[in-house]
Amino acid sequence: MKRLENKVAIITGGAAGIGAATAIKFAEEGARVVIWDIDESKGNELAKKINSVFMKVNTADYNEIESSAKKVNEMFGRIDILINNAGITRDSTLKKMTIEQWQQVIDINLTGVFYCTKIISEYMLANNWGRIVNASSVVGIYGNFGQTNYVATKSALIGMTKTWARELGKKGITVNAVAPGFIATEMVAAMPENVIENMKSKVPLGRLGKPEEIANVYAFLSSEEASYINGHTLSVDGGMTV
């Protein structure tokens, strides 16, 4: 039997990068995958490829999440897994960062996670079982120049993960976070070669991580194998935080 056989999993930001790798991995593990993203083209293409469901959802919109979650529950009869993967960057130094840049990142990376978890955890509570995994980052642990907004959200997710683990654990729901390091996504691949090489030099393993390596961890934390892991933030960074 596959690890996620017939589990209903919502993956936010699931149309590309780590999210897409996660959708593919979960489908391989037998889950009924629901991709939430704002990119209709990539989302529909991936959903067709792995025989899953795509829904255009803006995770910064509470009403949109509420109605979309209701549709998923009506479609499958339950929601078992939530991967809070959606996130954006609007990098700038403190001096130059605009209020708009700050708010955009807060809305998607932090408030959106709160919205998704608040709404979807209700469906999990009804079944006394659930897995919630939040996408933090190694920069949420040690900070990063020019990313006040992004670091603030990723640090906050670690605290929220611990709080929700305490609140939901007794109801059979585990809540954990993953803190990826430098991962070879499409966005990173578009960076100048010297920047990529500099990133690699900071990793003890000497390379960037693969989206699939983060997806593997998401799958593990969503499975019964991780049933006694709760409130933990797992760094997947090739040793950057050693």
Summary of the structure (lengths in Angstrom):
residues: 242
radius of gyration: 17.0
end to end distance: 35.9
largest distance: 53.9
contacts: 850
relative contact order: 0.15
helix: 50%
strand: 17%
